[in-house]
Amino acid sequence: LKYHLLINLNKLSEAQLVIRALLKRNPDNIIYYKDLVKCLKIEDDDELKVKLFAKLAKFYPKSDLPRFLPLTFLKGEKFASHLKPYLANLFRRGVPSIFSNIKPLYKKHANRAVILETVQSFEKEEKNPLILTWIKYFISQHFYKLKDYNTALVKINDAIKVTPTLIELYMFKARILKHQGKLIEAATEINTARSMDLQDRFVNSKTVKYYLRADLIDEALDTATL
């Protein structure tokens, strides 16, 4: 409230100090970053914004936002050069939600080909089996997002061949099969995921939904009873 009032009073230098204090408390609030850019009057200067976010990334190494935000406004080669280290870091850390993190970037059609090309270059070079699995999983999600379900299915099967013990892969495969109208196969895949972790109530209830969708009522009842 204080910094909003200061902005309305056009006391921007004071407002940015308040925002920086708030960032120390919560460096994962995207609104603070956007309002800091406004206070510094650099909305239209991509170079200065990149420098600002690079400094903030050093201050808050555990926050993903200052590394991600430049990708929301950079274009062409600058976008590609910033994307590569950003994704490489996430893949090294084995973050399952990588695709969810960058899904907003798909709103710009020009970004899609660059993202795929970058991740495919990682796929060719990667030697670590687990990291390679997450890369293939990402590529499958990419094609799923573009509604190319056949290619998405091929890539998720590739990922399962590399690491056949990840529940997320079977759950995503079930999702692809569901969109292909293969409801019984989808239910079988989600049940495979369920059997890998019998303590997971979320996967259990998901399996019930898939059985119901496939009109496998007895299987749904047995699973729900668990």
Secondary structure as a PSIPRED ss2 file (coil, helix, strand):
# PSIPRED VFORMAT (PSIPRED V4.0)

   1 L C   1.000  0.000  0.000
   2 K H   0.000  1.000  0.000
   3 Y H   0.000  1.000  0.000
   4 H H   0.000  1.000  0.000
   5 L H   0.000  1.000  0.000
   6 L H   0.000  1.000  0.000
   7 I H   0.000  1.000  0.000
   8 N H   0.000  1.000  0.000
   9 L C   1.000  0.000  0.000
  10 N C   1.000  0.000  0.000
  11 K C   1.000  0.000  0.000
  12 L H   0.000  1.000  0.000
  13 S H   0.000  1.000  0.000
  14 E H   0.000  1.000  0.000
  15 A H   0.000  1.000  0.000
  16 Q H   0.000  1.000  0.000
  17 L H   0.000  1.000  0.000
  18 V H   0.000  1.000  0.000
  19 I H   0.000  1.000  0.000
  20 R H   0.000  1.000  0.000
  21 A H   0.000  1.000  0.000
  22 L H   0.000  1.000  0.000
  23 L H   0.000  1.000  0.000
  24 K H   0.000  1.000  0.000
  25 R H   0.000  1.000  0.000
  26 N C   1.000  0.000  0.000
  27 P C   1.000  0.000  0.000
  28 D C   1.000  0.000  0.000
  29 N C   1.000  0.000  0.000
  30 I H   0.000  1.000  0.000
  31 I H   0.000  1.000  0.000
  32 Y H   0.000  1.000  0.000
  33 Y H   0.000  1.000  0.000
  34 K H   0.000  1.000  0.000
  35 D H   0.000  1.000  0.000
  36 L H   0.000  1.000  0.000
  37 V H   0.000  1.000  0.000
  38 K H   0.000  1.000  0.000
  39 C H   0.000  1.000  0.000
  40 L C   1.000  0.000  0.000
  41 K C   1.000  0.000  0.000
  42 I C   1.000  0.000  0.000
  43 E C   1.000  0.000  0.000
  44 D C   1.000  0.000  0.000
  45 D C   1.000  0.000  0.000
  46 D H   0.000  1.000  0.000
  47 E H   0.000  1.000  0.000
  48 L H   0.000  1.000  0.000
  49 K H   0.000  1.000  0.000
  50 V H   0.000  1.000  0.000
  51 K H   0.000  1.000  0.000
  52 L H   0.000  1.000  0.000
  53 F H   0.000  1.000  0.000
  54 A H   0.000  1.000  0.000
  55 K H   0.000  1.000  0.000
  56 L H   0.000  1.000  0.000
  57 A H   0.000  1.000  0.000
  58 K H   0.000  1.000  0.000
  59 F H   0.000  1.000  0.000
  60 Y C   1.000  0.000  0.000
  61 P C   1.000  0.000  0.000
  62 K C   1.000  0.000  0.000
  63 S C   1.000  0.000  0.000
  64 D C   1.000  0.000  0.000
  65 L H   0.000  1.000  0.000
  66 P H   0.000  1.000  0.000
  67 R H   0.000  1.000  0.000
  68 F H   0.000  1.000  0.000
  69 L H   0.000  1.000  0.000
  70 P H   0.000  1.000  0.000
  71 L H   0.000  1.000  0.000
  72 T H   0.000  1.000  0.000
  73 F C   1.000  0.000  0.000
  74 L C   1.000  0.000  0.000
  75 K C   1.000  0.000  0.000
  76 G H   0.000  1.000  0.000
  77 E H   0.000  1.000  0.000
  78 K H   0.000  1.000  0.000
  79 F H   0.000  1.000  0.000
  80 A H   0.000  1.000  0.000
  81 S H   0.000  1.000  0.000
  82 H H   0.000  1.000  0.000
  83 L H   0.000  1.000  0.000
  84 K H   0.000  1.000  0.000
  85 P H   0.000  1.000  0.000
  86 Y H   0.000  1.000  0.000
  87 L H   0.000  1.000  0.000
  88 A H   0.000  1.000  0.000
  89 N H   0.000  1.000  0.000
  90 L H   0.000  1.000  0.000
  91 F H   0.000  1.000  0.000
  92 R H   0.000  1.000  0.000
  93 R H   0.000  1.000  0.000
  94 G C   1.000  0.000  0.000
  95 V C   1.000  0.000  0.000
  96 P C   1.000  0.000  0.000
  97 S C   1.000  0.000  0.000
  98 I H   0.000  1.000  0.000
  99 F H   0.000  1.000  0.000
 100 S H   0.000  1.000  0.000
 101 N H   0.000  1.000  0.000
 102 I H   0.000  1.000  0.000
 103 K H   0.000  1.000  0.000
 104 P H   0.000  1.000  0.000
 105 L H   0.000  1.000  0.000
 106 Y H   0.000  1.000  0.000
 107 K H   0.000  1.000  0.000
 108 K C   1.000  0.000  0.000
 109 H H   0.000  1.000  0.000
 110 A H   0.000  1.000  0.000
 111 N H   0.000  1.000  0.000
 112 R H   0.000  1.000  0.000
 113 A H   0.000  1.000  0.000
 114 V H   0.000  1.000  0.000
 115 I H   0.000  1.000  0.000
 116 L H   0.000  1.000  0.000
 117 E H   0.000  1.000  0.000
 118 T H   0.000  1.000  0.000
 119 V H   0.000  1.000  0.000
 120 Q H   0.000  1.000  0.000
 121 S H   0.000  1.000  0.000
 122 F H   0.000  1.000  0.000
 123 E H   0.000  1.000  0.000
 124 K H   0.000  1.000  0.000
 125 E H   0.000  1.000  0.000
 126 E C   1.000  0.000  0.000
 127 K C   1.000  0.000  0.000
 128 N C   1.000  0.000  0.000
 129 P H   0.000  1.000  0.000
 130 L H   0.000  1.000  0.000
 131 I H   0.000  1.000  0.000
 132 L H   0.000  1.000  0.000
 133 T H   0.000  1.000  0.000
 134 W H   0.000  1.000  0.000
 135 I H   0.000  1.000  0.000
 136 K H   0.000  1.000  0.000
 137 Y H   0.000  1.000  0.000
 138 F H   0.000  1.000  0.000
 139 I H   0.000  1.000  0.000
 140 S H   0.000  1.000  0.000
 141 Q H   0.000  1.000  0.000
 142 H H   0.000  1.000  0.000
 143 F H   0.000  1.000  0.000
 144 Y H   0.000  1.000  0.000
 145 K H   0.000  1.000  0.000
 146 L C   1.000  0.000  0.000
 147 K C   1.000  0.000  0.000
 148 D C   1.000  0.000  0.000
 149 Y H   0.000  1.000  0.000
 150 N H   0.000  1.000  0.000
 151 T H   0.000  1.000  0.000
 152 A H   0.000  1.000  0.000
 153 L H   0.000  1.000  0.000
 154 V H   0.000  1.000  0.000
 155 K H   0.000  1.000  0.000
 156 I H   0.000  1.000  0.000
 157 N H   0.000  1.000  0.000
 158 D H   0.000  1.000  0.000
 159 A H   0.000  1.000  0.000
 160 I H   0.000  1.000  0.000
 161 K H   0.000  1.000  0.000
 162 V H   0.000  1.000  0.000
 163 T C   1.000  0.000  0.000
 164 P C   1.000  0.000  0.000
 165 T C   1.000  0.000  0.000
 166 L C   1.000  0.000  0.000
 167 I H   0.000  1.000  0.000
 168 E H   0.000  1.000  0.000
 169 L H   0.000  1.000  0.000
 170 Y H   0.000  1.000  0.000
 171 M H   0.000  1.000  0.000
 172 F H   0.000  1.000  0.000
 173 K H   0.000  1.000  0.000
 174 A H   0.000  1.000  0.000
 175 R H   0.000  1.000  0.000
 176 I H   0.000  1.000  0.000
 177 L H   0.000  1.000  0.000
 178 K H   0.000  1.000  0.000
 179 H H   0.000  1.000  0.000
 180 Q C   1.000  0.000  0.000
 181 G C   1.000  0.000  0.000
 182 K C   1.000  0.000  0.000
 183 L H   0.000  1.000  0.000
 184 I H   0.000  1.000  0.000
 185 E H   0.000  1.000  0.000
 186 A H   0.000  1.000  0.000
 187 A H   0.000  1.000  0.000
 188 T H   0.000  1.000  0.000
 189 E H   0.000  1.000  0.000
 190 I H   0.000  1.000  0.000
 191 N H   0.000  1.000  0.000
 192 T H   0.000  1.000  0.000
 193 A H   0.000  1.000  0.000
 194 R H   0.000  1.000  0.000
 195 S H   0.000  1.000  0.000
 196 M H   0.000  1.000  0.000
 197 D C   1.000  0.000  0.000
 198 L C   1.000  0.000  0.000
 199 Q C   1.000  0.000  0.000
 200 D C   1.000  0.000  0.000
 201 R H   0.000  1.000  0.000
 202 F H   0.000  1.000  0.000
 203 V H   0.000  1.000  0.000
 204 N H   0.000  1.000  0.000
 205 S H   0.000  1.000  0.000
 206 K H   0.000  1.000  0.000
 207 T H   0.000  1.000  0.000
 208 V H   0.000  1.000  0.000
 209 K H   0.000  1.000  0.000
 210 Y H   0.000  1.000  0.000
 211 Y H   0.000  1.000  0.000
 212 L H   0.000  1.000  0.000
 213 R H   0.000  1.000  0.000
 214 A C   1.000  0.000  0.000
 215 D C   1.000  0.000  0.000
 216 L C   1.000  0.000  0.000
 217 I H   0.000  1.000  0.000
 218 D H   0.000  1.000  0.000
 219 E H   0.000  1.000  0.000
 220 A H   0.000  1.000  0.000
 221 L H   0.000  1.000  0.000
 222 D H   0.000  1.000  0.000
 223 T H   0.000  1.000  0.000
 224 A H   0.000  1.000  0.000
 225 T H   0.000  1.000  0.000
 226 L C   1.000  0.000  0.000
